[in-house]
Amino acid sequence: MLERVAAPSLATDPRGVVRWLNAAAIELVGDVRGRRFVSAVAPHDLAKLRKAFAHWLAGAEPSTLDVIFVTGRGGLAPCTVSSTALRRNGQVVGVLSVVTRTPPTPLPPPVRPERLSPRQFEVLQLLATGATTEEMANVLHLSPETVRNHVGALLRKLNAKSRLEAVAIARRDTLIVQ
């Protein structure tokens, strides 16, 4: 029956290995059968999901949990997971989870590429590769201080607090050329 349900659904064994997913779950996180369920969860949500999983295995009541999944395409998807223990002859043999996508929160309008100077756009592309200030300075034939100035201006334009956040925003807004 769950094969035909539009909500992503999956079942794990007591070790946390995914044993079954429906098509909607495969579309969300990819085919992770045979892998631990944590392989599809954003790192900052691992601890709370592991704790909840232990409670479900101990036979706790069904419950829900907000989790961010890593999608099959490498993006992030905020979701709510409703889970319960699966029992056979009174013994817990796994966990069944049904996932609902959390409605996206409104995002600020994307920064259009033309709002970035050509140099800021170049710096952004290098940031996305993980280049250091010194490496960017060598590639762009600029001083490290000038690169830092471009990075600072870029962070302000993207309303980002860090280089990593700037890259995440740029990926979301498709400003990264890959």
C-alpha positions as CSV (number, residue, x, y, z in Angstrom):
1,M,0.0,0.0,0.0
2,L,2.8,2.5,0.9
3,E,4.4,1.9,-2.5
4,R,1.6,4.0,-4.1
5,V,1.5,6.7,-1.4
6,A,2.7,10.1,-2.6
7,A,4.5,10.8,0.7
8,P,8.0,9.6,0.8
9,S,8.1,6.5,3.1
10,L,10.9,4.2,4.2
11,A,11.6,1.3,6.6
12,T,14.8,0.6,8.4
13,D,16.1,-2.4,10.3
14,P,17.1,-2.1,14.0
15,R,20.7,-1.1,12.9
16,G,19.3,1.9,11.0
17,V,19.9,0.4,7.6
18,V,17.3,1.4,5.0
19,R,15.6,-1.8,3.8
20,W,12.7,-0.3,1.8
21,L,11.7,3.0,0.2
22,N,8.8,3.9,-2.0
23,A,9.2,5.9,-5.3
24,A,8.5,9.2,-3.6
25,A,11.4,8.6,-1.1
26,I,13.7,7.6,-3.9
27,E,12.8,10.8,-5.6
28,L,13.6,12.8,-2.5
29,V,16.8,11.2,-1.2
30,G,17.9,8.8,-4.0
31,D,18.0,5.1,-3.7
32,V,19.7,4.6,-0.3
33,R,18.6,1.0,0.3
34,G,21.3,-0.9,2.1
35,R,22.8,2.3,3.6
36,R,22.2,3.7,7.0
37,F,19.4,6.2,7.2
38,V,21.8,8.9,8.5
39,S,23.4,9.0,5.0
40,A,20.4,11.0,3.8
41,V,20.3,13.5,6.8
42,A,22.0,16.9,7.0
43,P,24.9,16.7,9.5
44,H,23.4,19.1,12.0
45,D,20.3,16.9,12.4
46,L,22.1,13.6,12.9
47,A,22.2,13.7,16.7
48,K,18.5,14.4,17.2
49,L,17.5,11.8,14.7
50,R,19.8,9.1,16.2
51,K,18.2,9.9,19.6
52,A,14.7,9.6,18.2
53,F,15.6,6.4,16.4
54,A,16.8,4.9,19.7
55,H,13.5,5.8,21.3
56,W,11.5,4.3,18.5
57,L,13.5,1.1,18.8
58,A,12.8,1.0,22.5
59,G,9.1,1.0,21.6
60,A,8.3,4.6,22.2
61,E,5.0,6.0,20.9
62,P,4.9,7.1,17.3
63,S,6.2,10.7,17.0
64,T,7.2,13.4,14.6
65,L,10.5,15.2,14.1
66,D,11.6,18.0,11.9
67,V,14.7,16.9,9.9
68,I,16.6,18.3,7.0
69,F,17.4,15.7,4.4
70,V,20.1,15.8,1.8
71,T,18.4,15.2,-1.5
72,G,19.5,12.9,-4.2
73,R,20.6,16.0,-6.2
74,G,22.7,17.3,-3.3
75,G,20.3,20.0,-2.1
76,L,18.7,20.3,1.3
77,A,15.0,19.6,2.0
78,P,13.4,20.5,5.3
79,C,10.9,17.8,6.2
80,T,8.8,16.4,9.0
81,V,9.3,12.7,9.7
82,S,6.5,10.7,11.4
83,S,7.9,7.4,12.6
84,T,6.9,4.3,14.6
85,A,8.4,1.0,15.6
86,L,7.7,-2.0,13.4
87,R,6.9,-5.1,15.4
88,R,6.7,-8.8,14.7
89,N,5.5,-11.1,17.4
90,G,5.8,-8.2,19.9
91,Q,9.4,-7.6,19.1
92,V,10.7,-4.4,17.4
93,V,12.2,-5.3,14.1
94,G,12.6,-1.8,12.6
95,V,11.2,1.6,12.1
96,L,8.7,2.9,9.6
97,S,8.8,6.6,8.6
98,V,6.6,8.7,6.5
99,V,8.0,12.0,5.4
100,T,6.2,15.3,4.6
101,R,7.9,18.2,3.0
102,T,7.9,21.3,5.1
103,P,6.6,24.2,3.0
104,P,9.5,26.4,2.0
105,T,9.9,29.6,3.9
106,P,9.8,32.6,1.6
107,L,13.4,33.4,0.4
108,P,14.6,36.9,-0.4
109,P,14.7,37.5,-4.1
110,P,17.8,36.1,-5.7
111,V,20.7,38.4,-6.4
112,R,20.9,38.8,-10.1
113,P,24.3,38.1,-11.6
114,E,24.3,41.6,-13.1
115,R,24.2,43.1,-9.6
116,L,27.6,41.7,-9.0
117,S,30.6,43.3,-10.5
118,P,32.6,41.1,-12.9
119,R,35.3,40.8,-10.3
120,Q,32.9,39.8,-7.6
121,F,31.4,37.2,-9.9
122,E,34.9,35.8,-10.5
123,V,35.6,35.8,-6.7
124,L,32.3,34.0,-6.1
125,Q,33.2,31.3,-8.6
126,L,36.6,30.8,-6.9
127,L,35.0,30.8,-3.4
128,A,32.8,27.9,-4.6
129,T,35.9,25.9,-5.4
130,G,37.2,26.4,-1.9
131,A,40.0,28.7,-2.9
132,T,41.8,30.6,-0.2
133,T,42.4,34.3,-0.3
134,E,46.0,33.7,-1.4
135,E,45.0,31.3,-4.1
136,M,42.4,33.7,-5.4
137,A,45.0,36.5,-5.4
138,N,47.3,34.4,-7.5
139,V,44.7,33.4,-10.0
140,L,43.3,37.0,-10.3
141,H,46.7,38.7,-10.1
142,L,45.5,40.8,-7.2
143,S,46.8,41.5,-3.7
144,P,45.3,39.4,-0.9
145,E,43.9,42.6,0.6
146,T,42.1,43.5,-2.6
147,V,40.6,40.0,-2.7
148,R,39.5,40.3,0.9
149,N,37.8,43.6,-0.1
150,H,36.0,41.9,-3.0
151,V,34.9,39.0,-0.7
152,G,33.6,41.5,1.9
153,A,31.6,43.4,-0.8
154,L,30.3,40.1,-2.1
155,L,29.2,39.0,1.4
156,R,27.3,42.3,1.9
157,K,25.5,42.0,-1.5
158,L,24.5,38.4,-0.8
159,N,23.6,39.3,2.9
160,A,25.8,36.4,4.0
161,K,27.8,36.2,7.2
162,S,30.5,33.8,6.0
163,R,32.1,32.6,2.8
164,L,30.3,29.3,3.2
165,E,27.0,31.0,3.5
166,A,27.7,33.1,0.4
167,V,28.4,30.0,-1.6
168,A,25.2,28.3,-0.3
169,I,23.2,31.4,-1.3
170,A,24.9,31.6,-4.6
171,R,24.1,27.9,-5.3
172,R,20.5,28.4,-4.3
173,D,20.2,31.4,-6.6
174,T,22.1,29.6,-9.4
175,L,25.0,32.1,-9.4
176,I,27.6,29.4,-9.5
177,V,28.9,28.3,-12.9
178,Q,29.6,24.6,-12.8
